[in-house]
Amino acid sequence: MFDYILGLPMHALVIHAVVVLVPLSVLGAIAYVVRPAWRRVLRWPTAAGAVVSGVTAFVAAESGEALQRRVLAVRAGTTDSQLLGEHVEWGDRAKLACFVFMVVTLVALWLLRPPGEEPPRRGRALDAVVGVVVVVTALGALVAVVLAGHAGSAVVWHGLA
């Protein structure tokens, strides 16, 4: 299921969505919690970005496992298995980090409303805690994606430079 799209490895196509959309979603989520005045404009794009980030990270990890099986069956002798293992580990971490980022961001969008749409009195401390949790999970997802991508490019380009 997560193997090919139109004859091309799905992983090679989906990772580009992850590499582009996760950083954009991270920026949107951080802007949402830091700038309350922007919340009305950022609410739906941030929600969509968080969901797309979580889904594409999942698809990238699953398609990566399908590609790994194929590579080990066809090119085991020319693939550095240590580098590949490191990439797989970071890919799994990125999948989990993006899922946590998605869930935390969606909860934050529900809790932190745009000005004028706020539910009855909540403390500013709760808003601050929610904001900090969003920023931490967003940065965690970003770091995990960058490190997974770096490890993946090391596998692909190993021995070619």
HELIX and SHEET records of a PDB file:
HELIX    1   1 MET A   10  VAL A   34  1                                  25    
HELIX    2   2 PRO A   36  TRP A   38  5                                   3    
HELIX    3   3 ARG A   39  VAL A   74  1                                  36    
HELIX    4   4 ALA A   76  THR A   78  5                                   3    
HELIX    5   5 SER A   81  LEU A  111  1                                  31    
HELIX    6   6 ARG A  124  TRP A  157  1                                  34    
SHEET    1   A 2 TYR A   4  ILE A   5  0                                        
SHEET    2   A 2 LEU A   8  PRO A   9 -1                                        
END                                                                             
